[in-house]
């Protein structure tokens, strides 16, 4: 994550803790983290991330999720712009991300629709989604797991994009 791009959250009680809007991570103190209740009302000295509704929608739909990482990694964003899902071409994609990573239909950043389309693409058994023309969201039981899933998603996206430069892929390659 670079500067203030992306955001993180943790389920907390009847709401969530989420990173603040437009505050660089290297300048974020624990006191800057914002609590947002289930009613959408924030409490804190900073405004919550503009994508807090994405996080809230995933938590509402997925009781198994306790942490979310939303980011804009380079190679996954190439797929997001192309509208191309990520196949399970590396062995770890299946067990770590739950299988191929779907593209959520486009919804404008910072709107509740981003949450709706992310939830639809994640379903009940996937742990990562590519948001069309936007970025990614990965989920887990804790931030370490959600971030690891982001790393696997981005590494697989890089391999997929770069291997495509060499021509046709085959399953025996």
C-alpha positions as CSV (number, residue, x, y, z in Angstrom):
1,X,0.0,0.0,0.0
2,X,1.3,3.4,-1.0
3,X,0.5,6.7,0.8
4,X,-3.1,6.6,1.7
5,X,-4.2,4.2,-1.0
6,X,-6.4,1.3,0.1
7,X,-7.8,0.7,3.5
8,X,-8.0,-2.0,6.3
9,X,-10.7,-2.9,8.7
10,X,-11.4,-5.3,11.6
11,X,-14.8,-6.5,12.7
12,X,-15.2,-5.1,16.2
13,X,-18.4,-5.6,18.3
14,X,-21.4,-4.4,16.4
15,X,-19.3,-2.5,14.0
16,X,-15.8,-2.2,12.7
17,X,-12.5,-0.5,13.1
18,X,-11.3,1.1,9.8
19,X,-8.4,3.2,8.6
20,X,-9.1,6.9,8.2
21,X,-9.7,8.6,4.9
22,X,-6.7,10.2,3.1
23,X,-4.2,9.8,5.9
24,X,-0.9,8.2,4.8
25,X,-0.2,4.9,6.6
26,X,3.2,6.1,7.8
27,X,1.5,9.0,9.5
28,X,-1.4,7.0,11.0
29,X,-1.5,6.6,14.8
30,X,-3.7,4.1,16.7
31,X,-5.9,7.1,17.7
32,X,-6.6,7.8,14.0
33,X,-8.4,4.5,13.5
34,X,-12.2,5.0,13.3
35,X,-14.9,2.9,14.7
36,X,-18.0,2.7,12.5
37,X,-21.1,1.2,14.0
38,X,-23.6,-1.1,12.2
39,X,-25.7,2.0,11.6
40,X,-22.9,3.6,9.6
41,X,-22.1,6.3,12.2
42,X,-18.4,6.9,12.7
43,X,-16.7,7.7,16.0
44,X,-13.2,9.1,16.0
45,X,-11.0,12.1,15.4
46,X,-10.7,11.3,11.6
47,X,-13.3,10.6,9.0
48,X,-13.5,6.9,8.0
49,X,-12.2,5.5,4.8
50,X,-14.4,6.5,1.8
51,X,-14.8,2.7,1.2
52,X,-16.2,1.9,4.7
53,X,-19.5,0.8,3.0
54,X,-17.5,-1.9,1.1
55,X,-16.2,-3.3,4.4
56,X,-19.7,-3.0,6.1
57,X,-21.4,-4.9,3.3
58,X,-18.8,-7.8,3.4
59,X,-19.1,-8.1,7.2
60,X,-22.9,-8.1,6.9
61,X,-22.8,-10.9,4.3
62,X,-19.9,-13.0,5.6
63,X,-20.0,-13.9,9.3
64,X,-16.7,-15.8,8.8
65,X,-14.8,-12.6,7.9
66,X,-13.2,-10.5,10.6
67,X,-10.7,-8.6,8.6
68,X,-10.6,-6.9,5.1
69,X,-7.8,-5.4,3.1
70,X,-8.8,-3.2,0.2
71,X,-5.9,-2.3,-2.1
72,X,-4.9,-1.2,-5.6
73,X,-2.0,-3.6,-6.5
74,X,-0.5,-3.1,-9.9
75,X,-1.0,-6.4,-11.7
76,X,-4.4,-7.1,-10.2
77,X,-5.4,-3.6,-11.4
78,X,-4.3,-4.5,-14.9
79,X,-6.9,-7.3,-14.7
80,X,-9.4,-4.9,-13.1
81,X,-9.1,-2.5,-16.1
82,X,-9.3,-5.4,-18.6
83,X,-12.3,-6.9,-16.8
84,X,-10.4,-10.2,-16.7
85,X,-10.9,-12.7,-13.8
86,X,-7.8,-14.4,-12.3
87,X,-7.7,-18.1,-13.0
88,X,-6.3,-20.5,-10.4
89,X,-3.0,-20.9,-12.4
90,X,-0.7,-21.2,-9.4
91,X,-1.3,-24.1,-7.0
92,X,-1.8,-21.7,-4.0
93,X,-4.6,-19.8,-5.6
94,X,-7.2,-22.5,-4.8
95,X,-6.4,-23.2,-1.2
96,X,-5.5,-19.6,-0.3
97,X,-8.2,-17.6,-2.3
98,X,-10.8,-20.3,-2.6
99,X,-10.4,-20.7,-6.3
100,X,-10.3,-18.4,-9.3
101,X,-10.8,-14.7,-8.4
102,X,-13.9,-13.1,-10.0
103,X,-14.2,-9.6,-11.3
104,X,-17.0,-7.7,-9.5
105,X,-19.1,-5.6,-11.9
106,X,-18.1,-1.9,-11.9
107,X,-19.4,0.4,-9.2
108,X,-18.1,3.9,-8.5
109,X,-15.6,4.2,-5.7
110,X,-16.9,5.2,-2.3
111,X,-20.5,4.2,-3.0
112,X,-22.5,1.5,-1.3
113,X,-22.7,-0.2,-4.7
114,X,-19.1,-1.2,-4.3
115,X,-20.0,-3.3,-1.3
116,X,-23.0,-4.9,-3.1
117,X,-20.9,-6.0,-6.2
118,X,-18.0,-7.2,-4.1
119,X,-20.3,-9.4,-2.0
120,X,-21.9,-10.8,-5.1
121,X,-18.5,-11.7,-6.6
122,X,-17.0,-13.1,-3.4
123,X,-20.0,-15.3,-2.7
124,X,-19.8,-17.5,0.4
125,X,-16.6,-19.4,-0.3
126,X,-14.0,-17.0,-1.9
127,X,-11.5,-14.9,-0.1
128,X,-10.5,-12.4,-2.8
129,X,-12.2,-10.3,-5.4
130,X,-11.1,-7.9,-8.2
131,X,-13.2,-4.8,-8.4
132,X,-13.7,-3.7,-12.0
133,X,-11.7,-0.6,-12.9
134,X,-10.7,-0.2,-9.2
135,X,-8.6,-2.7,-7.2
136,X,-9.0,-5.7,-4.9
137,X,-10.5,-6.8,-1.6
138,X,-9.2,-9.8,0.3
139,X,-10.8,-11.1,3.5
140,X,-9.8,-13.3,6.4
141,X,-10.2,-14.2,10.1
142,X,-7.5,-11.6,10.9
143,X,-5.5,-8.9,9.1
144,X,-2.5,-11.2,8.7
145,X,-4.5,-13.7,6.8
146,X,-6.3,-11.0,4.7
147,X,-3.0,-9.4,3.8
148,X,-1.4,-12.7,2.9
149,X,-4.3,-13.4,0.6
150,X,-3.6,-10.0,-1.0
151,X,0.0,-11.0,-1.6
152,X,-1.0,-14.3,-3.2
153,X,-3.6,-12.6,-5.4
154,X,-1.1,-10.0,-6.6
155,X,1.7,-12.6,-7.2
156,X,-0.7,-14.7,-9.2
157,X,-1.9,-11.7,-11.1
158,X,1.7,-10.8,-11.9
159,X,2.5,-14.3,-13.1
160,X,-0.7,-14.3,-15.2
161,X,-0.2,-10.9,-16.8
162,X,3.6,-11.5,-17.5
163,X,3.1,-15.0,-18.8
164,X,0.6,-13.7,-21.2
165,X,3.3,-11.6,-22.8
166,X,5.0,-14.9,-23.9
167,X,2.0,-16.1,-25.9
168,X,-0.6,-18.8,-25.3
169,X,-0.7,-20.5,-22.0
170,X,-1.2,-24.2,-21.7
171,X,-2.0,-26.3,-18.6
172,X,1.3,-28.2,-19.1
173,X,3.4,-25.0,-19.2
